[in-house]
Amino acid sequence: MNDYDWMEEATQEAAQCWCDEETKNTEMDVVLGKAIAKRIAGWMSIAAQNQRNTDYYRGLVVAIGEIIGKDAYIQDDGGVCTDVLCAKVPKLVKNLKQKLSALAGKE
């Protein structure tokens, strides 16, 4: 997946630069267009990797929320979501840790 070079999409984006209102009367420069596309492709690759990382770590938080159970789905107003509320998971884990520590201290 990391080997994808994004040049086709980036070339299309670079070519669109000559379709913008302020540049539509400018003659297209193929060499410049390829240079622009190369840079765009680099940023697209970085963005794609960032999204893969985001999806991976969000998946870990969701998995933890699923283990916690119903509390990870309950909104502040009492409504229940169909998906884990990822923003609640750290606080729920902290609360569980405190409860476990309290139980361990009582033994």
TADAQUI-V47614 format. One record per residue. N is the residue number from 0. RES is the residue in one small letter. SS is DSSP state (2 for helix, 1 for strand, 0 for the rest). Layout:
BEGIN
((N,RES,SS) (N,RES,SS))
END
This chain:
BEGIN
((0,m,0) (1,n,0) (2,d,0) (3,y,0) (4,d,0) (5,w,0) (6,m,2) (7,e,2) (8,e,2) (9,a,2) (10,t,2) (11,q,2) (12,e,2) (13,a,2) (14,a,2) (15,q,2) (16,c,2) (17,w,2) (18,c,2) (19,d,0) (20,e,0) (21,e,0) (22,t,0) (23,k,0) (24,n,0) (25,t,0) (26,e,0) (27,m,0) (28,d,0) (29,v,2) (30,v,2) (31,l,2) (32,g,2) (33,k,2) (34,a,2) (35,i,2) (36,a,2) (37,k,2) (38,r,2) (39,i,2) (40,a,2) (41,g,2) (42,w,2) (43,m,2) (44,s,2) (45,i,2) (46,a,2) (47,a,2) (48,q,2) (49,n,2) (50,q,2) (51,r,2) (52,n,2) (53,t,2) (54,d,2) (55,y,2) (56,y,2) (57,r,2) (58,g,2) (59,l,2) (60,v,2) (61,v,2) (62,a,2) (63,i,2) (64,g,2) (65,e,2) (66,i,2) (67,i,2) (68,g,0) (69,k,2) (70,d,2) (71,a,2) (72,y,2) (73,i,1) (74,q,0) (75,d,0) (76,d,0) (77,g,0) (78,g,0) (79,v,1) (80,c,0) (81,t,0) (82,d,0) (83,v,0) (84,l,0) (85,c,2) (86,a,2) (87,k,2) (88,v,2) (89,p,2) (90,k,2) (91,l,2) (92,v,2) (93,k,2) (94,n,2) (95,l,2) (96,k,2) (97,q,2) (98,k,2) (99,l,2) (100,s,2) (101,a,2) (102,l,2) (103,a,2) (104,g,2) (105,k,2) (106,e,0))
END
